[in-house]
Amino acid sequence: MFNSRCLLLTYGIRNRGLMGLGARISVDMGVTWFPPIVIHQLGDKAFDVGYPSTIRTDGHGNLLTAYYTNHEPLMGKTASRYRVLVKEWNIFDWMGEESKKAVLKED
């Protein structure tokens, strides 16, 4: 069971050389935050990304993030088109053991 004081923030990273999706986690209702993580990079041709919205899909750390961008390298020949995409990911893939314990700690 997840700590009921956990918050997840996902955001668009709009820095030349690092365009993508970022995330941060708090286990104390936003008083302190774990270091930022980059969950997806869009490459050098992207210049617009944002408004990610994330939902938890189960109790095992699986998440689904919807976002928009003007360039997604994984789309091949149609990479440079505006679109809304989704990314499936697991928060625990980005955490060390101590962070996992804090997130899973019972209240």
Secondary structure in CASP SS format (residue, H / E / C, confidence):
PFRMAT SS
TARGET T0000
AUTHOR 0000-0000-0000
METHOD secondary structure of the structure
MODEL  1
M C 1.00
F C 1.00
N C 1.00
S C 1.00
R C 1.00
C C 1.00
L E 1.00
L E 1.00
L E 1.00
T E 1.00
Y E 1.00
G E 1.00
I E 1.00
R E 1.00
N E 1.00
R C 1.00
G C 1.00
L E 1.00
M E 1.00
G E 1.00
L E 1.00
G E 1.00
A E 1.00
R E 1.00
I E 1.00
S E 1.00
V C 1.00
D C 1.00
M C 1.00
G C 1.00
V C 1.00
T C 1.00
W C 1.00
F C 1.00
P C 1.00
P C 1.00
I E 1.00
V E 1.00
I E 1.00
H E 1.00
Q E 1.00
L C 1.00
G C 1.00
D C 1.00
K C 1.00
A C 1.00
F C 1.00
D C 1.00
V E 1.00
G E 1.00
Y E 1.00
P E 1.00
S E 1.00
T E 1.00
I E 1.00
R E 1.00
T C 1.00
D C 1.00
G C 1.00
H C 1.00
G C 1.00
N E 1.00
L E 1.00
L E 1.00
T E 1.00
A E 1.00
Y E 1.00
Y E 1.00
T E 1.00
N C 1.00
H C 1.00
E C 1.00
P H 1.00
L H 1.00
M H 1.00
G H 1.00
K H 1.00
T H 1.00
A C 1.00
S C 1.00
R C 1.00
Y C 1.00
R E 1.00
V E 1.00
L E 1.00
V E 1.00
K E 1.00
E E 1.00
W E 1.00
N E 1.00
I H 1.00
F H 1.00
D H 1.00
W H 1.00
M C 1.00
G C 1.00
E H 1.00
E H 1.00
S H 1.00
K H 1.00
K H 1.00
A H 1.00
V H 1.00
L H 1.00
K C 1.00
E C 1.00
D C 1.00
END
